[in-house]
């Protein structure tokens, strides 16, 4: 069964900064397909203030932060940002 992908307001704000980057959009599209199939095997778990969320690489310099909800089978897209700022 495919997982449902939902975007948060924070994700939409951060996405606005990269929406014109064709490489990021192409890789994000591929990553969203993988997240819909099995988000538990994509990326790595985060610690600290982002504990419980996961992060995966997009176009080498960007990170997608997401929150998989196993009970509801929903993946919440939290943010996409340059790797230097993604974990702030």
Secondary structure, DSSP 8 states (H G I E B T S, - for coil): ---EEEE-HHHHHHHTTTTT-HHHHHHHHHHHHHHHHHGGGSSEE--GGGTT-EEEEETTTEEEEEEEETTTTEEEEEEEEETTTTT-
